């Protein structure tokens, strides 16, 4: 097993690591760019079914109407 690295090997590893970090950042940005259609549909369905009403005894009553 090789225990030492040359300066050139360390530089190459550092370049490869920076490249992988850059690729991971691009991938994460593309995932977070916009929500999926399924997520939008679920949020809209939830907002249509949710009923929030003021109450005299507690602040609000939340009911999910199915």
trRosetta pair geometry for C-beta under 8 A, 3 or more apart (Angstrom, degrees):
i j d omega theta_ij theta_ji phi_ij phi_ji
2 5 7.8 92 137 -73 112 62
5 9 4.3 -129 -168 89 94 126
5 10 5.1 112 126 -56 128 85
5 13 7.5 -31 -160 -5 152 138
6 9 4.7 99 52 5 76 102
6 10 7.1 -140 95 -3 41 86
7 10 5.7 -56 -150 37 32 111
7 11 6.3 34 152 -20 66 106
8 11 5.6 -52 -147 36 32 113
8 12 6.3 34 153 -20 65 105
9 12 5.6 -52 -147 36 32 112
9 13 6.4 33 154 -18 65 105
10 13 5.7 -53 -147 37 31 111
10 14 6.3 33 153 -21 64 106
11 14 5.7 -55 -148 36 30 112
11 15 6.4 32 153 -19 65 104
12 15 5.8 -52 -148 35 31 111
12 16 6.4 30 154 -16 64 107
13 16 5.7 -56 -147 39 31 111
13 17 6.2 33 154 -21 66 107
14 17 5.6 -52 -145 36 31 113
14 18 6.4 31 155 -18 64 105
15 18 5.8 -54 -148 37 30 110
15 19 6.3 32 153 -20 64 107
16 19 5.6 -53 -148 36 32 114
16 20 6.4 31 154 -18 65 105
17 20 5.8 -54 -148 37 31 110
17 21 6.4 32 153 -19 64 105
18 21 5.7 -53 -147 36 32 112
18 22 6.3 35 153 -21 64 105
19 22 5.6 -54 -150 35 31 113
19 23 6.5 31 152 -18 65 105
20 23 5.6 -51 -146 36 33 111
20 24 6.3 34 154 -20 65 105
21 24 5.7 -54 -148 37 31 112
21 25 6.4 33 153 -20 64 105
22 25 5.8 -54 -149 35 30 112
22 26 6.5 31 153 -18 64 105
23 26 5.7 -54 -149 36 32 111
23 27 6.3 33 153 -20 65 106
24 27 5.6 -53 -147 36 32 113
24 28 6.3 30 155 -17 65 106
25 28 5.8 -55 -145 38 30 109
25 29 6.3 31 155 -19 64 107
26 29 5.8 -56 -148 37 30 112
26 30 6.4 29 155 -19 64 106
27 30 5.9 -57 -151 35 30 110
27 31 6.6 29 152 -19 64 105
28 31 5.7 -54 -150 35 34 112
28 32 6.3 14 158 -4 67 112
29 32 6.0 -67 -142 48 29 99
29 33 6.4 58 152 -59 64 89
30 33 5.6 -21 -150 -16 34 121
35 39 4.2 -106 174 83 113 135
35 40 5.6 134 103 -51 119 84
36 39 4.7 100 56 3 79 100
36 40 7.2 -144 96 -3 44 85
37 40 5.7 -55 -150 37 35 111
37 41 6.2 36 152 -20 67 106
38 41 5.7 -54 -147 36 30 112
38 42 6.3 31 155 -19 64 106
39 42 5.8 -55 -148 36 30 111
39 43 6.4 28 156 -17 65 107
40 43 5.9 -57 -148 37 30 109
40 44 6.3 27 156 -16 65 109
41 44 5.9 -59 -146 40 29 109
41 45 6.2 27 157 -18 65 109
42 45 5.8 -55 -144 38 29 110
42 46 6.2 29 156 -19 64 108
43 46 5.8 -55 -147 37 29 111
43 47 6.3 26 156 -17 65 108
44 47 5.8 -56 -144 38 30 108
44 48 6.4 29 156 -19 64 107
45 48 5.8 -56 -149 36 30 110
45 49 6.3 17 158 -10 65 113
46 49 6.0 -67 -145 44 28 103
46 50 6.0 32 159 -31 67 111
46 64 7.7 -40 -150 -134 73 111
47 50 5.9 -48 -136 26 30 114
49 64 5.5 36 131 -168 107 73
49 65 5.0 -151 -166 66 73 68
49 66 6.3 30 -152 -88 134 40
50 62 6.9 -24 -163 -163 95 93
50 63 7.7 145 -158 81 48 46
50 64 5.8 -26 -99 -106 62 69
50 65 7.7 -167 -75 19 12 79
51 62 7.3 150 82 -157 53 45
51 63 4.6 -18 64 65 103 93
51 64 7.6 -179 21 -86 76 21
51 65 5.7 53 -12 -18 117 112
52 60 5.4 0 -173 -179 95 127
52 61 7.3 163 -152 80 48 47
52 62 5.2 -11 -102 -102 80 75
52 63 7.9 179 -77 24 37 64
53 60 6.7 148 75 -158 35 73
53 61 5.1 -17 62 57 89 96
53 63 7.6 3 8 9 104 107
54 59 7.4 -69 -140 167 69 48
54 60 6.0 -53 -105 -103 42 68
54 61 7.9 36 123 14 6 81
55 58 4.9 18 84 60 134 68
55 59 6.7 54 49 88 93 16
55 60 6.2 148 7 -123 97 14
55 61 4.9 93 -52 -28 125 99
58 61 7.0 104 73 -65 111 74
